[in-house]
């Protein structure tokens, strides 16, 4: 049997009832791993129940893989325990740094894009595989700031990390769209320069414009609907990467009715299928 | 460049309002006061100031949202 593309939602407590009521339209659920590291037994039992009913993937947000500093062993051990318990189809993390010199930044940040962070990411990925037992998919992040002290552009840096490890890629298309918009590059060129066979999963989300000092930039906030250009990028990926993909819609607040999110998932199915059709037509 | 030191400085720059104010007034002096060498300080002096302001604003909101959520 040929594996098919899968479409799903990020698990959030506010969406739980809607997700459970519509599992027939949701192939996979993405759970934030860090939310369950210290969760009480009851919540972990609920997560196991969810995993028994549908495919679950785990998504980490606090490792800080793309740093010259080693990732905390404790977080890797917690990730390993959760993976053992839930047995996700895969786990993923961001190409970001989240701490430095003992200070927690509190969210994903773009590190200097240079040889040190490439080497650091490769070393951190090797440790992750050793402790968790598998490599994560790595995700490109959105950034509002062009990271200082960088000596290469984003696509070169991402490719350098992919070359230095054997992990797959979770390509976040809204992060790509936002960075391309903010820093003036062509997102299709970015996609074309990726090792397309390494793309295993896709993130979709929305954002809003923010401005400072008379300049506006696109913020990836996960609080708005997926914009049209992101669906176009999904079609472009579908036309270029024939392997089965897992597509996850992320929404972190200002939740619309579940039907709106399901409609966005349906549109994602159509967008990816349109790309697949382009390949077949060639 | 000492990227670990740069990451440490950036972490402070994104989270410490007083340090950021001093840095924006005199970037190279503040970076060197934090122990960065001349090349590192020069790289930081060329920082994307619009991006820095927006990034700090966004990080602050995200931290506040998380704290609010964690208290519920």
Boltz contact constraints between the chains, C-beta under 6 A:
constraints:
  - contact:
      token1: [A, 68]
      token2: [B, 3]
      max_distance: 6.0
  - contact:
      token1: [A, 68]
      token2: [B, 4]
      max_distance: 6.0
  - contact:
      token1: [A, 69]
      token2: [B, 4]
      max_distance: 6.0
  - contact:
      token1: [A, 97]
      token2: [B, 7]
      max_distance: 6.0
  - contact:
      token1: [A, 100]
      token2: [B, 7]
      max_distance: 6.0
  - contact:
      token1: [A, 100]
      token2: [B, 8]
      max_distance: 6.0
  - contact:
      token1: [A, 100]
      token2: [B, 11]
      max_distance: 6.0
  - contact:
      token1: [A, 101]
      token2: [B, 8]
      max_distance: 6.0
  - contact:
      token1: [A, 101]
      token2: [B, 11]
      max_distance: 6.0
  - contact:
      token1: [A, 103]
      token2: [B, 11]
      max_distance: 6.0
  - contact:
      token1: [A, 103]
      token2: [B, 12]
      max_distance: 6.0
  - contact:
      token1: [A, 105]
      token2: [B, 11]
      max_distance: 6.0
  - contact:
      token1: [A, 105]
      token2: [B, 14]
      max_distance: 6.0
  - contact:
      token1: [A, 106]
      token2: [B, 59]
      max_distance: 6.0
  - contact:
      token1: [A, 106]
      token2: [B, 63]
      max_distance: 6.0
  - contact:
      token1: [A, 107]
      token2: [B, 59]
      max_distance: 6.0
  - contact:
      token1: [A, 107]
      token2: [B, 62]
      max_distance: 6.0
  - contact:
      token1: [A, 111]
      token2: [B, 7]
      max_distance: 6.0
  - contact:
      token1: [A, 112]
      token2: [B, 3]
      max_distance: 6.0
  - contact:
      token1: [A, 112]
      token2: [B, 6]
      max_distance: 6.0
  - contact:
      token1: [A, 116]
      token2: [B, 3]
      max_distance: 6.0
  - contact:
      token1: [A, 144]
      token2: [B, 51]
      max_distance: 6.0
  - contact:
      token1: [A, 144]
      token2: [B, 54]
      max_distance: 6.0
  - contact:
      token1: [A, 144]
      token2: [B, 55]
      max_distance: 6.0
  - contact:
      token1: [A, 144]
      token2: [B, 58]
      max_distance: 6.0
  - contact:
      token1: [A, 145]
      token2: [B, 48]
      max_distance: 6.0
  - contact:
      token1: [A, 145]
      token2: [B, 51]
      max_distance: 6.0
  - contact:
      token1: [A, 145]
      token2: [B, 52]
      max_distance: 6.0
  - contact:
      token1: [A, 145]
      token2: [B, 55]
      max_distance: 6.0
  - contact:
      token1: [A, 146]
      token2: [B, 48]
      max_distance: 6.0
  - contact:
      token1: [A, 146]
      token2: [B, 51]
      max_distance: 6.0
  - contact:
      token1: [A, 148]
      token2: [B, 43]
      max_distance: 6.0
  - contact:
      token1: [A, 148]
      token2: [B, 44]
      max_distance: 6.0
  - contact:
      token1: [A, 148]
      token2: [B, 47]
      max_distance: 6.0
  - contact:
      token1: [A, 149]
      token2: [B, 6]
      max_distance: 6.0
  - contact:
      token1: [A, 149]
      token2: [B, 43]
      max_distance: 6.0
  - contact:
      token1: [A, 210]
      token2: [B, 54]
      max_distance: 6.0
  - contact:
      token1: [A, 212]
      token2: [B, 50]
      max_distance: 6.0
  - contact:
      token1: [A, 212]
      token2: [B, 53]
      max_distance: 6.0
  - contact:
      token1: [A, 212]
      token2: [B, 54]
      max_distance: 6.0
  - contact:
      token1: [A, 213]
      token2: [B, 50]
      max_distance: 6.0
  - contact:
      token1: [A, 215]
      token2: [B, 50]
      max_distance: 6.0
  - contact:
      token1: [A, 217]
      token2: [B, 54]
      max_distance: 6.0
